[in-house]
Amino acid sequence: MSVSETTTARDISSKGAAGVRMRGVTKAFGQNVVLRDLDLEVAPGEKVVVIGPSGSGKTTILRTTMTLERIDAGTIEVGGRHLYHESVNGKLRPAREKHIREVRSDIGMVFQHFNLFPHMTALENIMLAPMKVHGKSRQEAQALGVELLDKVGLAHAVNQTPGQLSGGQKQRVAIARSLACEPKVMLFDEVTSALDPELVGEVLNVLRDIAEEGRTTMMLVTHEMGFAREMADRVLMFDGGQIIESGPPAEVLGSPQHERTKAFLGAVKSH
């Protein structure tokens, strides 16, 4: 049986943030069930870190929330709105694509690999979605892009293409690009795993700044345990498609109760 999640976040400033609720979420790839009847609640403005071994299903939590993978059963709500369903005469039915797009517009995701357009400058990469998806004028999108590049410490890189940037700089542009859509929920999938060790810190500093602002709900999959301990409100240990342990970072990372959590943390520390 999976651990049923209830909201335990401390009093967090959550202006503009949206909560996430999963009920009975199941996802399988063929015979491989990667999410098993998952219940999870993330409060508006809460910072949740998901840890666990490769193949445990933790990234699938993010990908199903972003609708990159469609769930097989259950429901997901973002900001109180069903993502995959619509209510008709008091009953839920599968949602139309228009509805899914509307709810998904409140979600941003940053991936392991930066997925920047190589022929565009850093600024142009950031401007694209606000103009194409959110209808901002070029002038508005440009002003926002300049502001966000400054926010992530890359004011000097406005006219540089991805090929002129380091891995850490590319990831910071990718974060700025996601922020440009003003998401209420941000998902981060191992955003430092593709970086050289000396570049990890600059990306984590940007994530700290976002977390401290408290305006965005954050769900992060990471192996950076020191970072998780420092900035998470809650850590979830995932294994076999289920949450097997959940609690404040000091408890889950400092005094884990589940043997699988102890083994996983021991393996992480040994690397």
N, C-alpha and C positions, 0 to 999 in steps of 0.2 A: 504494500500500500504506500502511495506517495504521501509526503508530508503536505497537509493542507495549509496554505498560506493565509495568514491574516495580516492586516496592516499594522506594523509596529513602529513606524517612523516617528522620530521625535518631531517637535513642533518646528516645521520647516517653512521658510518663506517660499511660496509657490505661485507667485504672480505669473499667470499665463501658462503654468505647467498643467499637465493632464495626467490622471492616473491610468493605470493599465490593469485590467482584470481578465484572467483566463479561467475558464471553467470547463473541466473535463476534456481538455485539449489533447487530441491524439493525432500523431503523424507517423506514417510508415513509408518506407521506401521498399517496395516489394514485401518480402517477409521480415525485413528489419524494422522493428518498431522503435522509433527514436524518441518519441514523446508518448508517455503512457498516462492517459487520464489526468493530465496536469491541471492542478488548481494553483493559481498564483495571483496575488494582489500587490501592486506597487502604488504607493500613495503619490499624489501630485507633489512634485519637487523632491521625491525620494531618490537617493543614489544607491542602486542595488548592483552588487558585483556577483557574477555567476562564475564559479570555478568548477573544475572537474576534469577528468581525463579525456583525451581525444576520443571521439566517437560516442561520448556520453549523451549527446543531444543538446548541449548548451547553446551552440551556435544556432541550432534549429529554432530555439525560443525566439531569437532575434529575427531570423529570416521569416518565420510565420507571422510575426508582428508587423514586419515590413511588407508582407504579402509576396515575398520572393518565393516562398513555398506555401501552398494552400493546405490548410488543415483538413484532416479526414473526419474529425468529429469534435464536438465541443464548440465553445464560443470564446471570442476575444472582444473586449470592449476597450476603447481608448477615449478618455474624457467622457465616459458615460454613454458613448455611442458604439453600437455593435459594428464591428469591422466587416465581418463576412455575412452578416444577416441584417434584414430589415424587419420592422414590426408592421404587420398588416392585420388589422382587426384584432389586435392583441396577440397575434401569433407570429413567431419568427419564421421567416422564409429566407432562402438564399438571396443575398444582396445582388443588385445590378452592379455592373462595373462602374457606373457613374457614382454610386454610393460608396463603393470601396475606394475609389480615387479621392473622394471628398474627405473621408475619414483618414486615409493614408497621408493626406496633405499636412496633417498635424505631426507626422513622424519623420525624423531624419535618421540616416544611418551612415556610419563611417566604417569602411572595410579594412581588412588587413592590407590589401593592395589599393593603391590610391585611386585608380580608375579615372585619372584626369585626361582630358583631351590633349594629346601631345602637340597639336598644331595651334592651340590657343594659349594666350598668356594666362598667368595666374588670375589676373583680374577678369578676363573674359570667361574663364572656367566658372568663376563665382557668379558672374552676371547672368549666365545662361538661364538657369532655372527661374530666378525671379521674373525674368521677362517672358519666358515661354510658358511657364506654369502659372505664375501668379499675376501676370499682366502688368508688371511694373514698366514704366518707361525706361528707355536706355539711360537717361540722365539719373533717374532714381536708382536703378540697378548699379550704375557706376559709382554713385556716392556711397551706396551700401557696401559695395565690394571694397572700396578704398578703406572704409571704416573697419571692415572685418579683417582685412589684411593687416591693418595697424593693430587690431585687437590680438591677433595671433603672432605679432612680432615680425611681420613681413612687409612693412610699408615700403621697403626698398625694392620689393620684388614684383611690383605691379605689372611691369612690362616683360617679365621674364617668363619663358616657356618652361614646362616641366623638365625638359632636358637640361636646363640650366640650374636646376635646383637639386639639393641633396634629398635623401629619402625623408629625413625629418621635416624638411621644408615642404616637400610634396604632401606629407600627411597633414601638416598644418593648413595648407591650402584646401585639402579635402575637408577638414573640419570647418573651415570658414565657409566653404561651399554649402555644407549642410546647414550651418547657422543662417545662411542667407535666406532660407525658406521659412525662418522663424518657427521652427518646430516646437511643439509642446512636449514631445518625447524624443530623446536622442538615444540611439542604439550604437554601441561601439563594439566591434568584433575584432579582438586581438589587434588593436590598432598599432601596437609597437612591435609585433612579432616579426615583421619584415625589415626592421631597422637594425643597423649596426648598434651595438651597445652604447656607444658614446652619443647617439642621437636620440635615445629613448627619453632622456630627461626633458628635452625641449618640448616634446609632445605631451608628456605627463603634466608639465607646467600649464599648458593650455587647458587640459582637462580639469586641473585644479581650479583655474580661474572660472571656468563654466560652472563647476560644482558650487563654488563660493557665492556666485550670483544668485543661486537658488531659484532661477526662473524656469528651469527645464528639468523634467524628470529624466534620469539617466539610468540606463541598463548597460552594464559593461561586462563582456567576457574577457578575462585577462589572466595571465600567469604572473603578473607583477604583484606579488603578495604584500610587499611593503606599501605600495600605492593603495591597494585595496584596504589595508589596515588603516591607512591615514584618512581616506576620503569617503569610504562607503558608510552608509547608514546601516546596511544589512548585507551579509554575505550568504549566498546560497551555494551549497555543495550539491552538484548534480552527478548522478551516476545511473546508467541503465534506463535513461528516459524519465527519471524521477528526481525530485528534490529529496535528498536523504538527510540533510541537516541545514538549519537556517538559524541565523541570529546575528547579533552585533559582531563586528570584526574581532574584537578582543576575545569573544567566546569561541567562535568557529575556528579562527586562525590560531588563537592562543591556547585554548583548552578544548579541542574537538572531542565530541563524545562518540561519534561513529567510527568504527575501525577503518572503514573505507576512507573517511576523511583523513584520519591519522596517516594512513599509508600514502595517500596522494600528496599530502603536505610534506611528508618525509622525502618522497621522490622529487618534489619540486626543489626542496632545499639542497638536495644532493647535486643538483645541476648548476 
